[in-house]
Amino acid sequence: MIKKDPSLAKVMGGTDPEHGLVHGLTAGLTNPNGAAWNTGYVTSSGNLLADMRFNVTRESQARVQVSRLYHMTRDEGVRDMLKFLLARETQHQLQFIKAQDELEERYGVVVPGNMNDIQHSEYSHVIMNFSDGEGSRAFENQIAKDGQMFTYQENPEAMGGVPKTKPASSELHNDQG
């Protein structure tokens, strides 16, 4: 008869032994894989509007994950906690969206703002058809959030010509004797 391993039974039953052994059944400051929380989880681009948009994305992903957890359990206490977390993720998204709207009103919708001096602005509202079908044509003549009209280019052509490159330096490879 094979002796049963209680640790394996716990893992197969959905319990992480580290939760009990290392954290004493309390919350650990780790991700689901046990990696310690650190500032690598924080994103700060230096552009507040870009960061608000990223926060909305992160909160959206959190809601997806919490809702999946909700459907994975039948424990009413856990489900009650997850319902609370879903509500808080909703509030966080709404808060970040409100801040995003205020920043867009003040600075414009494109991040970072006006770059017309360093971009080919004549292409910024051109929808180029690179796909099968005509789905993107639906945007033609619609007004973008920045107030400009979208145009549609049915058969875009390559631009810029053939690149002129120099041979790689012989110091980059060792094929000399």
Contacts in CASP RR format, 6 or more apart in sequence:
PFRMAT RR
TARGET T0000
AUTHOR 0000-0000-0000
METHOD contacts of the structure
MODEL  1
MIKKDPSLAKVMGGTDPEHGLVHGLTAGLTNPNGAAWNTGYVTSSGNLLA
DMRFNVTRESQARVQVSRLYHMTRDEGVRDMLKFLLARETQHQLQFIKAQ
DELEERYGVVVPGNMNDIQHSEYSHVIMNFSDGEGSRAFENQIAKDGQMF
TYQENPEAMGGVPKTKPASSELHNDQG
7 17 0 8 1.000
10 17 0 8 1.000
11 17 0 8 1.000
18 34 0 8 1.000
19 25 0 8 1.000
29 36 0 8 1.000
29 37 0 8 1.000
30 36 0 8 1.000
30 37 0 8 1.000
31 37 0 8 1.000
43 51 0 8 1.000
43 54 0 8 1.000
44 51 0 8 1.000
45 51 0 8 1.000
45 54 0 8 1.000
47 111 0 8 1.000
47 112 0 8 1.000
48 103 0 8 1.000
49 100 0 8 1.000
49 103 0 8 1.000
49 104 0 8 1.000
49 107 0 8 1.000
49 108 0 8 1.000
49 111 0 8 1.000
50 111 0 8 1.000
50 112 0 8 1.000
52 96 0 8 1.000
52 97 0 8 1.000
52 99 0 8 1.000
52 100 0 8 1.000
52 103 0 8 1.000
53 96 0 8 1.000
53 100 0 8 1.000
53 111 0 8 1.000
55 92 0 8 1.000
55 96 0 8 1.000
56 93 0 8 1.000
56 96 0 8 1.000
56 97 0 8 1.000
56 100 0 8 1.000
59 89 0 8 1.000
59 92 0 8 1.000
59 93 0 8 1.000
59 96 0 8 1.000
60 93 0 8 1.000
62 85 0 8 1.000
62 89 0 8 1.000
62 92 0 8 1.000
63 86 0 8 1.000
63 89 0 8 1.000
63 90 0 8 1.000
63 93 0 8 1.000
66 82 0 8 1.000
66 85 0 8 1.000
66 86 0 8 1.000
66 89 0 8 1.000
67 82 0 8 1.000
67 86 0 8 1.000
69 78 0 8 1.000
69 82 0 8 1.000
70 79 0 8 1.000
70 82 0 8 1.000
70 83 0 8 1.000
70 86 0 8 1.000
73 79 0 8 1.000
73 82 0 8 1.000
104 145 0 8 1.000
107 113 0 8 1.000
108 146 0 8 1.000
109 145 0 8 1.000
109 146 0 8 1.000
110 146 0 8 1.000
124 148 0 8 1.000
125 144 0 8 1.000
125 148 0 8 1.000
125 149 0 8 1.000
125 150 0 8 1.000
125 151 0 8 1.000
126 150 0 8 1.000
126 151 0 8 1.000
126 152 0 8 1.000
126 153 0 8 1.000
127 136 0 8 1.000
127 137 0 8 1.000
127 139 0 8 1.000
127 140 0 8 1.000
127 150 0 8 1.000
127 151 0 8 1.000
127 152 0 8 1.000
127 153 0 8 1.000
128 153 0 8 1.000
128 156 0 8 1.000
129 136 0 8 1.000
129 137 0 8 1.000
129 152 0 8 1.000
129 153 0 8 1.000
129 154 0 8 1.000
129 155 0 8 1.000
129 156 0 8 1.000
130 156 0 8 1.000
136 152 0 8 1.000
137 152 0 8 1.000
139 150 0 8 1.000
139 152 0 8 1.000
140 150 0 8 1.000
140 151 0 8 1.000
140 152 0 8 1.000
141 149 0 8 1.000
141 150 0 8 1.000
141 151 0 8 1.000
142 149 0 8 1.000
142 150 0 8 1.000
143 149 0 8 1.000
143 150 0 8 1.000
144 150 0 8 1.000
170 176 0 8 1.000
END
